[in-house]
Amino acid sequence: MKFGVGLKISLLILSIIVFLVSGTILFKMFVFDPYISEKNIRVARDIYEKKDQEEFKNVKEKLEPLIKINSDIKGWIKIENTPINYPVVQSKPDEPVFYLDKNYLKKRDSSGSIFINAFAPFGPDIQNIVLHGHSMRNGSMFAALLKYDLDFYKKTPVISFDSIYAAGKWKIFAILRVNTLAKDGKVFNYLNPKFNTGKDFLELVYQMRIRSSIDTKIDIAETDKILTLSTCCYDIGIENSRAVIVARKIRYGESKNVNTESASKVKNPLMPEAWYKMKGIKMPEFSSFEQAYKENKINWIKT
């Protein structure tokens, strides 16, 4: 056999091996792993939804079968018209990203879990519950959050999040994009779980609303609780940016219905500084919460 022919055969065999190995890896990543991940979630859903057919005293009792599987389970989140229907977990502060690549069974899973910020001790007095989740290419976990624009909001304005402390429906009031790296501008901290005063809480809500791409007209009181959902996004061209959806818990006796027809698109929400540099446009200026309040520019505070 001539050297040239032997080399071609060797290269062909090598190419076939590379193709087969690459194909196996891709099959595992995009077919097998997502299948196993969804299969595990279906088991949890069956357990949780089965309790809907039974009488239970409180949400913790409903979650009890899952808590017996993993004591880190703190609740359940569901959003209609999306695949979001998952258990919510919280790891210990010394392992803050434990569930970034683990499912609710604590088994390795590239989809990870929906998890509560580990640095915020979870309790009934938490005023801002922050949930994190991946934005998976197959549409699972928090990927559906990227669909939220004015039209999708009008179809799906309410989130269901039940914790071990209380069941709850939450009305979405802000949809924003933020940067997480200082090189892209001042980083907006939306993770704070507790506030010293009602004013501090309303300051955070104000900062969320001036960044929101829609004006929902949902009112907020300084004693309200909010639910903040955070996931990676890639639609504004900024490295490590986040899509953030924020909702206010429906108050006792308040209607679950939302007048979405009054919602509108915001023409110029506050974006990360790097976004304006990419666009070559001037970054808008917004007054402080205190100044805006004094000038009666805030009409969403419920007193």
KAZIZI-V810760 format. One record per run of one state. SS is the DSSP state (alpha for helix, beta for strand, coil for the rest). FROM is the first residue (numbers start at 1). LEN is the number of residues. If there is no record, write none. Layout:
ss->(SS;SS)
from->(FROM;FROM)
len->(LEN;LEN)
This chain:
ss->(coil;alpha;coil;alpha;coil;beta;coil;beta;coil;alpha;coil;alpha;coil;beta;coil;beta;coil;beta;coil;beta;coil;beta;coil;beta;coil;alpha;coil;alpha;coil;beta;coil;beta;coil;alpha;coil;alpha;coil;beta;coil;beta;coil;beta;coil;beta;coil;alpha;coil;beta;coil;alpha;coil;alpha;coil;beta;coil)
from->(1;3;54;59;70;73;79;85;90;93;96;98;101;102;103;108;109;114;117;128;133;135;136;141;142;143;148;150;156;158;164;169;179;182;185;198;212;214;216;220;221;226;234;241;250;260;263;264;266;273;280;289;295;301;302)
len->(2;51;5;11;3;6;6;5;3;3;2;3;1;1;5;1;5;3;11;5;2;1;5;1;1;5;2;6;2;6;5;10;3;3;13;14;2;2;4;1;5;8;7;9;10;3;1;2;7;7;9;6;6;1;2)
